[in-house]
Amino acid sequence: MERAKHKRRFIIYLVFTLLIMAAIFIFSAQDGNDSGSLSKGFIKSFLGDILEKILPPLTDNGFEYDIRKYAHMFEFFCLGVSSFLLFSEVFFSLPHMLIYTPLTTLIFCFVYACSDEFHQRFVPGRAGRFTDVAVDSVGYICAVLIMLVIFILYRLIRNKDRRKI
């Protein structure tokens, strides 16, 4: 019964991870003009106005440039969460699951970030930059740290509840 539950969750997390990877690929496949007009449209939206007021500037290149970097961070934050959950199902029975899961997630997301930037080198009006890999890394590293804290707290609470029985 327990294995079937892990297998179901594994499939769900795999599908979410693949969907996020596909979304990142599709956004990266947009040429420079399409990507720029998407950013401009977002900035003009109600949410763009709010984010412009609350997000700190990342560069001196203006909010349009910064929002693209924040979007990269957010995409890879989502990839970090979904792949962390995926790998937690892969390593669930291992005694050092809380070591293998974050390490595997970090490596997986780093390789995907590098491949994403490599892919952008072949898209008109786009460029592949290692600085963008660093921006992506902020997103998935934050995701891994948050997920690690959640998993540790969950285990502590679960073990505390078991001792009461």
Secondary structure as GFF3:
##gff-version 3
##sequence-region A 1 165
A	DSSP	alpha_helix	2	29	.	.	.	ID=ss1
A	DSSP	alpha_helix	32	43	.	.	.	ID=ss2
A	DSSP	alpha_helix	46	54	.	.	.	ID=ss3
A	DSSP	alpha_helix	63	90	.	.	.	ID=ss4
A	DSSP	alpha_helix	97	120	.	.	.	ID=ss5
A	DSSP	alpha_helix	130	164	.	.	.	ID=ss6
###
